[in-house]
């Protein structure tokens, strides 16, 4: 029996960037879902200028499904603002 590697329907990590040379803008936005020690899911968000350390925010959600929903909602908002994968 062979195991077929299929892509995930709902991503647990996402990296976006927005580069606009005319405005000297080079930004990144990274999101990742990880479980914590209490059985909850954490959405870790990091953003800033490409090449810099950036800022980090950790959101806690009761389960992985809600964390994925939050990730997808943020991804849609960032894409509307010009961020790309």
C-alpha positions in Angstrom: 0.0 0.0 0.0 1.4 3.4 -0.9 0.6 6.6 0.9 -0.2 9.6 -1.2 0.9 12.9 0.1 -2.0 15.3 -0.2 -1.9 19.0 0.4 -3.8 20.3 3.4 -7.1 21.9 2.7 -6.8 24.2 5.7 -3.2 25.5 6.2 -1.6 25.6 9.6 1.0 28.1 8.6 1.1 30.9 6.1 3.7 33.4 4.9 2.7 36.6 3.1 4.7 39.5 1.9 4.0 42.9 0.4 6.7 44.7 -1.7 6.1 48.1 -3.2 9.5 49.6 -4.3 7.9 52.9 -5.2 6.9 53.4 -1.6 10.0 51.7 -0.1 7.7 49.1 1.4 9.0 45.6 2.1 6.7 43.9 4.7 6.1 40.3 5.8 3.3 38.7 7.7 3.6 35.1 9.1 1.0 33.0 10.8 1.3 29.6 12.4 -1.0 27.4 14.4 0.5 25.3 17.3 -1.1 23.5 20.2 -0.2 24.6 23.7 0.2 22.6 26.9 -3.4 23.2 27.9 -5.0 21.5 24.9 -5.8 24.7 23.2 -4.6 26.0 19.8 -2.4 29.1 19.5 -2.3 31.3 16.5 1.1 32.9 16.4 1.3 36.0 14.3 4.5 37.8 13.3 4.9 40.9 11.1 7.3 43.6 10.2 9.8 44.8 7.6 11.6 42.1 5.7 15.0 41.7 7.2 13.9 42.9 10.7 12.8 40.9 13.7 9.3 42.2 13.7 6.5 42.0 16.3 4.8 38.8 17.6 1.3 38.3 18.9 -0.1 35.0 20.2 -3.8 34.4 20.2 -5.3 31.5 22.1 -8.3 29.6 20.7 -10.3 26.8 22.3 -9.6 24.4 19.4 -7.7 24.1 16.2 -10.8 24.7 14.0 -11.3 28.1 15.5 -7.6 29.0 15.1 -7.8 28.0 11.5 -10.8 30.1 10.9 -9.0 33.1 12.5 -5.9 32.4 10.3 -8.1 32.3 7.1 -9.9 35.5 8.0 -6.6 37.3 8.6 -5.2 36.0 5.4 -8.2 37.3 3.4 -7.8 40.7 5.0 -4.1 40.9 4.3 -4.6 39.8 0.7 -7.1 42.6 0.2 -4.4 45.0 1.4 -1.9 43.7 -1.3 0.0 40.9 0.5 0.9 37.8 -1.6 2.1 34.3 -0.9 
